[in-house]
């Protein structure tokens, strides 16, 4: 494997499927490893738990099926944050929801084309890279000032959001649990709130690799350049909370609080549901959606 390229493990009991997926991904900047036996695939993962940046997993396999392997991955301390893409012919909403609730936040239903596969893989790789960057900053946060019982912050751009997310996460009992969730709320405040990037626009930007560039472009425009998001941190003996407020018009947050099969095939749209289910004990939006409070009990 090439250390400078992301590594993808592809697990499918059909050799032909492995060949097709590998061919689809050969022009992408990544290294692929294939396994047609699910037991051997799990043994490979156990032996190398930090090697793979994304796992592309077939659902219907003998011996150990994809949902069972997904459960093992999400229970493993070194693999539980590794993105898993579930690929399957089981396209009904109930099955898709089972996979998403189990931890497969990226979904492909067979048959799919090369463009669809590559866009989902890119999204998973980008999310994994962002999490690694946040963890790197988190390790450096030991040198940051220790927050007292309350603090307030202001931010405008993605770099400030990433830095603040890691700084705040370092003050929680389980920093990695809240890291992505805090980052998601801060980024949402910037991109969707202050910069008015819609869900559909973000999907198109992510597919074309222009998401970050568009954010930087809008931050320079007169309409947006003076907008900021405010963050309040509060800690007491029972809980830690952050409240994030943006200067946007808000959004219909209710439909994003739970995992939705309707958005399973999109490159974005799962962050709030993941934050609500995994990062925080409570996630409370105001009526219009331009302010959210995230609470973790201690």
C-alpha positions in Angstrom: 0.0 0.0 0.0 1.1 3.5 -0.7 1.3 5.5 2.5 0.5 8.8 0.7 -2.8 7.5 -0.8 -6.0 6.8 1.1 -6.7 3.1 1.5 -10.1 1.5 0.7 -11.1 -2.0 1.7 -13.7 -3.5 -0.7 -15.6 -6.6 0.7 -17.9 -8.6 -1.6 -18.4 -12.3 -2.1 -18.9 -11.8 -5.8 -15.5 -11.7 -7.6 -17.1 -9.9 -10.6 -18.4 -7.1 -8.3 -14.9 -6.7 -6.9 -13.5 -6.4 -10.4 -16.1 -3.8 -11.4 -15.6 -1.7 -8.3 -11.9 -1.8 -8.6 -12.1 -0.7 -12.2 -14.5 2.1 -11.4 -12.0 3.4 -8.7 -8.8 2.9 -10.6 -8.7 6.5 -11.8 -9.3 7.9 -8.3 -6.3 8.8 -6.2 -6.6 5.9 -3.8 -5.3 2.4 -3.1 -7.8 -0.5 -3.1 -7.7 -3.9 -1.4 -10.3 -6.5 -2.1 -11.7 -9.4 0.0 -14.3 -11.9 -1.3 -14.5 -13.8 2.0 -16.1 -11.9 4.8 -14.4 -13.9 7.6 -11.0 -13.2 6.0 -12.0 -9.5 5.6 -12.7 -9.2 9.3 -9.4 -10.9 10.2 -7.7 -8.4 7.9 -9.4 -5.5 9.7 -8.6 -6.8 13.1 -5.0 -7.2 12.2 -4.8 -3.7 10.6 -7.5 -1.6 12.4 -6.0 1.8 11.4 -5.0 1.0 7.8 -8.2 1.7 5.9 -9.7 5.1 5.4 -13.0 3.8 4.0 -14.6 0.3 4.0 -16.9 -0.5 1.1 -19.1 -3.4 2.4 -21.5 -5.7 0.7 -24.6 -6.6 2.8 -25.5 -10.0 1.5 -22.6 -12.4 2.2 -22.4 -15.9 3.6 -20.9 -16.7 7.0 -20.6 -13.0 8.2 -23.0 -10.7 6.4 -22.4 -7.0 6.0 -24.6 -5.8 8.8 -22.9 -8.2 11.3 -19.5 -7.0 10.2 -20.6 -3.4 10.4 -21.6 -4.0 14.1 -18.1 -5.4 14.8 -16.5 -2.4 13.1 -18.5 0.1 15.1 -17.8 -1.7 18.4 -14.0 -1.7 17.7 -12.2 1.2 19.5 -9.8 1.9 16.6 -12.3 1.4 13.8 -15.6 2.8 15.1 -15.1 6.2 13.3 -14.0 4.7 10.0 -16.6 5.5 7.3 -18.5 2.4 6.0 -20.3 2.4 2.7 -22.9 -0.3 2.5 -23.6 -1.6 -1.0 -26.6 -3.9 -1.5 -29.5 -4.8 -3.7 -31.8 -4.3 -0.6 -33.2 -0.9 -1.6 -36.4 -0.7 0.5 -36.4 2.1 3.1 -36.6 -0.2 6.1 -33.4 -2.0 5.1 -31.6 1.2 4.3 -32.6 2.7 7.7 -31.3 -0.5 9.4 -28.0 0.0 7.8 -27.8 3.7 8.6 -28.8 3.2 12.2 -26.1 0.5 12.4 -23.5 3.0 11.3 -23.4 2.8 7.5 -24.0 6.5 6.8 -23.1 6.1 3.1 -25.2 3.8 0.9 -25.1 2.3 -2.6 -27.9 0.2 -4.0 -27.1 -2.2 -6.9 -26.8 -1.6 -9.7 -25.0 1.7 -9.6 -22.9 3.6 -12.1 -19.3 4.8 -11.8 -20.2 8.4 -11.1 -22.4 7.5 -8.2 -19.8 5.2 -6.7 -17.0 7.7 -7.0 -19.0 10.6 -5.6 -20.0 8.6 -2.5 -16.4 7.3 -2.0 -15.1 10.8 -2.3 -17.5 12.1 0.3 -16.6 9.3 2.7 -12.8 10.0 2.1 -13.3 13.7 2.7 -15.2 13.1 5.9 -12.5 10.7 7.1 -9.8 13.2 6.2 -11.6 16.0 8.0 -12.0 13.8 11.2 -8.2 13.0 11.1 -7.4 16.7 10.8 -9.7 17.5 13.7 -8.0 14.7 15.8 -4.6 16.2 14.9 -5.7 19.6 16.1 -7.3 17.9 19.2 -3.9 16.5 20.2 -2.4 19.9 20.0 -5.2 21.4 22.1 -3.4 20.2 25.3 -1.5 23.5 24.9 -4.7 25.6 24.7 -6.0 27.6 27.7 -8.2 25.5 29.9 -11.8 26.8 29.7 -13.5 27.7 33.0 -17.3 27.3 33.6 -18.2 29.5 30.6 -16.7 31.1 27.6 -17.8 32.9 24.4 -16.3 32.7 20.9 -16.8 34.2 17.4 -15.9 32.6 14.1 -16.2 33.3 10.4 -14.5 30.6 8.4 -13.8 26.8 8.2 -10.3 27.0 9.7 -11.6 28.8 12.7 -14.4 26.3 13.0 -12.0 23.3 12.9 -9.7 24.9 15.5 -12.5 25.8 17.8 -14.2 22.4 17.4 -11.0 20.6 18.6 -10.4 23.1 21.4 -13.9 22.6 22.7 -13.9 18.8 22.3 -10.7 18.6 24.4 -12.8 19.8 27.5 -15.2 16.9 27.2 -14.9 13.5 29.0 -14.9 11.7 25.6 -13.3 14.2 23.2 -13.5 11.9 20.1 -17.2 11.3 20.7 -18.1 15.0 20.4 -15.4 16.1 17.9 -17.3 15.6 14.7 -20.6 16.7 16.2 -19.2 20.1 17.3 -17.5 20.5 14.0 -20.7 19.8 12.1 -22.7 22.4 14.1 -20.0 25.1 13.6 -19.7 24.4 9.8 -23.4 24.4 9.4 -23.6 27.8 11.0 -21.1 29.1 8.5 -22.1 27.4 5.3 -25.8 27.1 5.5 -26.5 29.9 8.0 -24.2 32.8 7.3 -23.3 32.0 3.6 -26.8 30.7 2.6 -25.5 27.6 0.8 -28.5 25.3 0.3 -28.6 21.6 0.7 -28.8 21.1 -3.1 -26.0 23.6 -3.7 -23.8 21.8 -1.3 -24.5 18.4 -2.9 -23.5 19.8 -6.3 -20.4 21.5 -4.9 -19.3 18.3 -3.1 -19.7 16.3 -6.3 -17.6 18.8 -8.2 -15.0 19.2 -5.5 -15.8 22.9 -5.2 -17.4 23.1 -1.7 -14.5 24.7 0.2 -13.6 27.0 -2.7 -17.2 28.3 -2.8 -17.2 29.0 0.9 -13.9 31.0 0.5 -15.5 32.8 -2.4 -18.6 33.8 -0.5 -16.6 34.9 2.5 -15.0 37.6 0.3 -18.4 39.0 -0.9 -19.8 42.2 0.6 -23.1 40.4 1.4 -21.4 37.9 3.7 -17.9 39.2 4.7 -19.0 40.7 8.0 -21.1 37.8 9.1 -20.0 35.6 12.0 -21.2 32.8 14.2 -21.3 33.0 18.0 -20.5 30.1 20.3 -21.2 30.0 24.0 -19.6 27.2 26.1 -21.0 26.4 29.5 -20.0 23.7 32.1 -21.5 22.7 35.4 -21.3 19.6 37.6 -24.0 17.8 35.5 -23.4 18.8 31.9 -21.4 20.6 29.3 -23.3 22.6 26.6 -22.5 24.7 23.6 -24.9 27.1 21.9 -24.2 28.0 18.3 -25.9 31.0 16.8 -25.6 32.2 13.1 -26.9 35.2 11.3 -28.9 33.3 8.7 -32.7 33.0 8.2 -32.7 29.5 9.7 -33.9 26.2 8.1 -36.3 23.3 8.7 -34.1 21.4 11.1 -36.8 18.9 12.1 -36.3 16.6 9.0 -32.6 16.4 9.6 -32.7 15.2 13.2 -33.1 11.5 12.4 -31.4 9.3 9.7 -33.5 9.4 6.5 -33.4 6.7 3.8 -34.4 9.5 1.4 -30.9 11.1 1.8 -28.9 7.9 2.1 -27.5 8.2 -1.4 -26.6 11.9 -1.2 -23.0 13.1 -0.5 -24.2 15.2 2.4 -27.1 15.6 4.8 -26.3 13.1 7.5 -24.3 15.3 9.9 -27.1 16.6 12.1 -28.6 13.1 12.5 -25.1 11.7 13.4 -24.5 14.5 15.9 -27.9 13.9 17.5 -27.5 10.1 17.7 -23.8 9.8 18.5 -22.1 13.0 19.7 -24.6 14.6 22.1 -27.2 13.6 24.7 -29.5 16.4 23.6 -29.6 18.6 20.5 -32.1 21.5 20.8 -32.8 24.0 18.0 -34.8 27.2 18.3 -38.0 27.5 16.2 -36.4 28.9 13.1 -33.2 26.9 13.2 -30.5 29.6 13.4 -29.5 28.6 17.0 -28.8 25.2 18.4 -27.7 24.0 21.9 -25.8 20.7 22.2 -25.7 19.1 25.7 -23.6 16.3 27.0 -24.3 14.9 30.5 -21.3 14.3 32.8 
